[in-house]
Amino acid sequence: MKDRVLTSLVSGCLLLLPTLSYVSFGGFIILILVVLVTQPQRFWKLAVGSGWLALGLGLWLSSQFAYDPGATHLQLANFLPFMAVTVALGTWLPQAPYPHRQAETWAGWLLIITMPVNLLAAVEYWLMGPEVRIWLANLWGLRWFYGKNTDFGHRADLLFGHPNILACYLVFVFALGLGLMVKYCGASQACQGVDPAPRPRVMGWLTRQSWRLPVVTLLNLVGLFSTGSRNGVIVAIATLGLALFTSPGQWRLKCWTGLGLSTLVTCVAVFGIGGRTFTWELFTQDPRLHVWRIAWGHAITHPWVGIGLGNYGILYEPQSVPGYETMPHAHNLWLMLLAETGFPLTIGLTVIVGWTLYRAVRSLPQLSRPAQAVVRGYLWAFSSLTIFSLFDLTIAYPRTTLLGWLALGVIYGTTQPPAHGRLDQLRRPQPKI
């Protein structure tokens, strides 16, 4: 009963994430409290044993040496509550009978709620076209839209605040969809017959017709193109390559993803990226190079505790990057951490996350094939955020921050053996002797 309620709670939170994000965050606070009250010993054992508690204390301690402690304390909200989400999921999921069923349910709901997001992004992309804006700008209703909507050029951002945030969200959901395609659109689909877990209800709709799941997954590429995000296109291609490399023999997956990738590349070549013609200058003349040099300078100057979370933008001097009066962050997660928290905490966070992922990958061969497919989808999704973090700061935006910590918690929780010697429902069936 408790597993069903918590699964529904997380599903509802994910459905609200694109539009009512802060209500969604409140739901995850409830999840943390429920797990903390019902399983306090396991919660704190995981928090201490995995290093999350020490990391959280280190972040708080470094904030005491910040240039602006108030801004740093505010930025701690981008870490501490979300780290608790990871610990809560890592505590609860190993106790559930079929943890990959919960993970599959959440991936399915994210795919469904993202369908209207992609369609609306395509509509906004069309409305933001220069010729269309001239034609429709004076129409009643659209006049309000153009007046209130932040002008990012020929790009869509919807309610996400910036096109790159929307692109990061869509690539994450796209990766989850690839994992579900491996399970349900495999070469022989034989893996469906060995899954002991009942199929989630949401997957019944997505798999009712053989084309529905691939189409809903590839629809994220439509929304991605509409964002005009260079980083999004690069990360989507890298995620596709990672998925195909780690899933040999999936010829149906290759056919569908090949179709989607070729269409995306063709659209970029013909129409450009966000109204910008595709040239190598888009990458070689990127102002991020100047932003990164400033961040590295802070890191070298303050190697132990950094300048304080959120202080990069405060210490930024206008026009340090030519053409930019302000610069909110370092546009690279590791350079941001080095500059704002110092080398010790950056290394500590990287080691904890890396060790969690390493153990998960080592555990994959022991799982049943359906469970492997679902977990791989989350691994690819987390990898997409990691790659995106090389060019932007996903942790600065609450929606993408939540998805990253959620994925990490799911990866940990679905690859750990259950407690009390309970039969591991994820294990690959052993042949009879």
Helices and strands as residue ranges (DSSP letters): H 2-16, H 21-38, H 40-49, H 52-63, H 69-75, G 76-78, H 80-92, G 93-95, H 99-127, H 130-136, H 142-148, H 163-184, G 190-194, H 201-206, H 212-227, H 230-245, H 251-271, H 281-284, H 288-301, H 312-315, H 333-341, H 343-363, G 364-366, H 369-388, G 394-396, H 398-414, G 419-421
